[in-house]
Amino acid sequence: MNKLVMIFVAAVCFVSCDSNTVFSDTKAMDGHWGAAETVAFTLPELDSLKKYNLFLNIRNTNEYKYNNLFLIVSMEFPHGKTITDTLEYRMANPDGSWMGHGIGNLKENKLWYKENVQFVEEGSYKVNIGHAMRNNGSIEGVSKLEGISDVGFSIEASK
């Protein structure tokens, strides 16, 4: 039994030491995600000569009743410029099973946002994430998006 535990600990250490993640933060949602609610992240100072891959990390439960997710993501640069993207991600397979990883009711989705990004301006970058979900045939947005338990943002060094 001790030998099995030691192998497990060694495997965890090996995997965690090989991570390219340079920033990761997650915000828990309070039972729902409001239409006007924006999740904000302030990024650390990053090496301006390196390239990074950016990810959105979404955790959903079985309470999430849609097969996709529309997000509006804006990145505020230190000197005032803002880039805003409207993004759509598939959350479920055609058979209704969730695409994320996890056991039981909670699934985690690591969603590509941007690839090979350089942070050339000195100063603080901010990322704001909001949802833009609507019911079919409705002009009004979903005021309380149920089933999203956490919203996160991560940065990995590009290889």
C-alpha positions in Angstrom: 0.0 0.0 0.0 2.8 2.4 0.9 4.5 1.7 -2.5 1.3 2.7 -4.3 1.0 5.9 -2.3 4.6 6.8 -3.1 4.1 6.2 -6.8 1.0 8.4 -6.7 2.8 11.3 -4.9 5.7 11.0 -7.4 3.3 11.2 -10.3 1.6 14.2 -9.0 4.9 16.0 -8.4 6.1 15.1 -11.9 3.0 16.4 -13.5 2.8 19.6 -11.4 6.5 20.4 -12.1 5.9 20.3 -15.9 3.1 22.9 -15.9 3.3 25.8 -18.3 0.7 27.8 -16.3 2.0 31.2 -15.3 -1.4 32.6 -14.1 -4.6 31.0 -13.0 -7.5 32.5 -11.1 -11.1 31.4 -10.6 -14.2 33.2 -9.3 -17.1 31.3 -7.8 -20.5 32.3 -9.0 -23.3 32.8 -6.4 -25.8 30.2 -7.7 -26.3 32.0 -11.1 -24.5 34.4 -13.5 -26.4 37.6 -13.9 -26.7 39.2 -17.3 -25.1 42.4 -16.2 -22.5 40.6 -14.0 -18.9 40.8 -15.3 -16.1 38.6 -13.9 -12.9 40.6 -13.8 -9.2 39.4 -13.6 -6.2 41.6 -13.2 -3.2 39.9 -14.8 0.3 39.9 -13.4 3.3 41.6 -15.1 4.5 39.1 -17.8 7.6 38.9 -19.8 7.1 41.0 -22.9 9.4 38.9 -25.0 7.6 35.6 -24.4 4.4 34.4 -26.0 1.4 33.1 -24.1 -1.8 31.1 -24.7 -4.9 32.4 -22.9 -7.8 30.2 -21.7 -11.2 30.7 -20.2 -12.1 28.1 -17.5 -15.8 27.4 -17.0 -17.2 25.0 -14.5 -20.8 23.9 -15.1 -23.3 21.6 -13.4 -26.2 19.7 -14.7 -28.4 22.7 -14.0 -26.9 24.3 -17.1 -29.7 23.9 -19.7 -27.9 25.0 -22.9 -25.6 23.1 -25.2 -23.5 26.2 -26.0 -22.2 29.3 -24.2 -21.9 32.8 -25.6 -19.3 35.0 -23.9 -18.2 38.6 -24.3 -14.6 38.9 -23.3 -12.7 42.2 -23.2 -9.0 42.8 -22.5 -8.0 46.2 -21.3 -4.5 47.3 -22.1 -2.4 49.4 -19.7 -2.5 52.5 -22.0 -6.3 52.6 -22.5 -6.9 50.3 -25.5 -9.6 47.7 -25.2 -10.2 44.6 -27.4 -13.6 43.0 -27.1 -14.5 39.5 -28.5 -17.8 37.8 -28.7 -17.2 34.1 -28.4 -19.3 30.9 -28.7 -18.3 27.6 -27.2 -19.9 24.2 -27.4 -20.6 22.8 -24.0 -22.4 19.5 -24.8 -22.1 16.8 -27.4 -25.0 16.0 -29.8 -26.1 13.2 -27.5 -26.5 15.7 -24.6 -23.4 14.6 -22.6 -21.1 17.3 -21.3 -17.9 18.0 -23.1 -15.9 19.1 -20.0 -13.9 16.9 -17.6 -14.9 15.9 -14.2 -16.8 13.4 -12.1 -20.4 13.6 -11.2 -22.4 16.8 -11.5 -19.5 19.3 -12.0 -17.6 19.6 -15.3 -14.7 21.8 -16.1 -14.1 23.3 -19.5 -10.7 24.7 -20.6 -11.7 27.0 -23.5 -9.2 28.6 -25.9 -9.3 32.3 -25.9 -6.1 33.6 -27.7 -2.9 31.9 -28.9 0.7 33.2 -29.0 -0.1 36.6 -27.3 2.7 39.0 -26.3 2.1 41.5 -23.5 4.3 44.3 -24.9 2.9 47.3 -22.9 4.2 47.8 -19.4 1.5 47.9 -16.8 -1.6 46.2 -15.7 -3.8 44.3 -18.1 -7.4 43.4 -17.2 -9.7 40.8 -18.6 -13.5 41.1 -18.2 -15.9 38.2 -18.9 -19.6 38.4 -19.3 -22.2 36.0 -20.7 -24.4 36.8 -23.7 -26.9 34.0 -23.5 -30.4 34.2 -25.0 -33.3 31.7 -25.2 -34.2 30.7 -28.8 -36.6 33.2 -30.3 -36.1 35.7 -27.5 -34.6 39.2 -27.9 -34.0 39.6 -24.2 -30.9 38.0 -22.7 -31.0 35.4 -20.0 -31.1 37.4 -16.8 -30.0 34.6 -14.5 -27.8 32.0 -16.1 -28.1 28.9 -13.9 -25.6 26.1 -13.8 -22.3 28.0 -14.2 -20.5 27.5 -10.8 -17.1 29.1 -11.6 -15.5 31.3 -14.1 -11.8 31.4 -14.5 -8.9 32.7 -16.6 -5.5 31.2 -17.1 -2.3 31.9 -19.0 0.2 29.4 -20.1 3.6 29.9 -21.7 3.5 29.0 -25.4 5.8 26.3 -26.5 
